[in-house]
Amino acid sequence: MTARLNLFANPVALKAWKHIIAASKVLGESTLPASTRELVMLRASQINGCAGCVDMHTKEATAAGETVVRLHLVAAWREATVFTDAERAALELTEDATRIADAAGGVSDAVWANATKHFDEDQLAALVTQIAVINAFNRGNVIVQTPAGDYQPGQH
């Protein structure tokens, strides 16, 4: 499978994507745990059907020491016992925010209140921004049909 368009080879797209990539790097400097960030990026990518991002974030999380069991259970996190309450709150917020068009009013007050129990304001800001950034990446990759399978940890 070949992508319809290489967003990183096209000068117009590359100029815009560099800003989104820069935003993602800033989030890596936040106090939001890296493992939570990876779980959030993986879950949003699963929901959006972004094979390239599922490939990337599964491999990045594994390289960072995440267990195979937890990665396999991200898709069924509600029934899984391997996630902390904070991770569950982040995954719940990710699902509501990623499926924003499916619910009138977007993210519910209950989901937001649950997230505020586990994350301080800076972490919430990082979490909200991470969800928005990964959804942007997902949409770009899905539109151009970025293939998956060849990603190597640390590649980007």
Rosetta blueprint (number, residue, H / E / L):
1 M L
2 T L
3 A L
4 R L
5 L L
6 N L
7 L L
8 F L
9 A L
10 N L
11 P H
12 V H
13 A H
14 L H
15 K H
16 A H
17 W H
18 K H
19 H H
20 I H
21 I H
22 A H
23 A H
24 S H
25 K H
26 V H
27 L H
28 G L
29 E L
30 S L
31 T L
32 L L
33 P L
34 A H
35 S H
36 T H
37 R H
38 E H
39 L H
40 V H
41 M H
42 L H
43 R H
44 A H
45 S H
46 Q H
47 I H
48 N H
49 G L
50 C L
51 A H
52 G H
53 C H
54 V H
55 D H
56 M H
57 H H
58 T H
59 K H
60 E H
61 A H
62 T H
63 A H
64 A L
65 G L
66 E L
67 T L
68 V H
69 V H
70 R H
71 L H
72 H H
73 L H
74 V H
75 A H
76 A H
77 W L
78 R L
79 E L
80 A L
81 T L
82 V L
83 F L
84 T L
85 D H
86 A H
87 E H
88 R H
89 A H
90 A H
91 L H
92 E H
93 L H
94 T H
95 E H
96 D H
97 A H
98 T H
99 R L
100 I H
101 A H
102 D H
103 A L
104 A L
105 G L
106 G L
107 V L
108 S L
109 D H
110 A H
111 V H
112 W H
113 A H
114 N H
115 A H
116 T H
117 K H
118 H H
119 F L
120 D L
121 E H
122 D H
123 Q H
124 L H
125 A H
126 A H
127 L H
128 V H
129 T H
130 Q H
131 I H
132 A H
133 V H
134 I H
135 N H
136 A H
137 F H
138 N H
139 R H
140 G H
141 N H
142 V H
143 I H
144 V H
145 Q L
146 T L
147 P L
148 A L
149 G L
150 D L
151 Y L
152 Q L
153 P L
154 G L
155 Q L
156 H L
